[in-house]
Amino acid sequence: MQGHRLGTDDALYGVVMLYWALVFFILALIAAFFGFGGIAPGAATIAKILFFAFLVVFGVSVVMGLLRGRVPR
């Protein structure tokens, strides 16, 4: 069994990890801006409305799938 050698795969992995770290850092900054800026209550209300809307859409999709004879595995 060969030992692990550093190569281009490791460099690519490092670049990908750095990219995602920066993406989540920017998302955290945006969330902090909205959280500390007093916009959070309005965003929470919108999130609740969207949650229930997508829950209804999910329920309709499941029922329609069962009616068409497709059973989820």
ZAMARGU-4260 file (C-alpha; in steps of 0.2 Angstrom, whole numbers, plus 5000, padded with zeros to 4 digits):
<rodrens>
0) 5000/5000/5000 | 5007/5017/4995 | 5009/5031/5007 | 4999/5047/5004 | 5008/5060/4994
5) 5003/5078/4993 | 4997/5083/4975 | 4985/5093/4965 | 4970/5084/4974 | 4976/5091/4990
10) 4978/5109/4983 | 4961/5108/4975 | 4953/5102/4991 | 4961/5117/5000 | 4955/5129/4988
15) 4937/5122/4989 | 4937/5122/5008 | 4943/5140/5007 | 4929/5145/4995 | 4916/5137/5006
20) 4924/5146/5022 | 4922/5163/5013 | 4904/5159/5008 | 4899/5155/5025 | 4908/5170/5032
25) 4899/5182/5021 | 4882/5173/5025 | 4887/5176/5043 | 4890/5194/5041 | 4874/5196/5031
30) 4864/5187/5045 | 4873/5198/5059 | 4868/5214/5049 | 4850/5209/5048 | 4850/5202/5066
35) 4858/5218/5074 | 4849/5230/5063 | 4831/5226/5069 | 4826/5218/5053 | 4825/5201/5061
40) 4806/5202/5067 | 4801/5205/5049 | 4812/5192/5042 | 4805/5179/5055 | 4787/5183/5050
45) 4792/5181/5031 | 4801/5164/5036 | 4786/5158/5045 | 4774/5162/5030 | 4786/5153/5018
50) 4788/5138/5029 | 4769/5135/5030 | 4767/5139/5011 | 4781/5126/5007 | 4774/5114/5019
55) 4757/5115/5010 | 4766/5113/4993 | 4775/5098/5000 | 4759/5090/5006 | 4750/5093/4989
60) 4765/5085/4980 | 4764/5070/4991 | 4746/5067/4989 | 4747/5070/4970 | 4761/5057/4969
65) 4751/5045/4979 | 4736/5047/4968 | 4747/5045/4952 | 4752/5028/4959 | 4770/5033/4963
70) 4775/5027/4981 | 4791/5035/4988 | 4804/5023/4992
</rodrens>
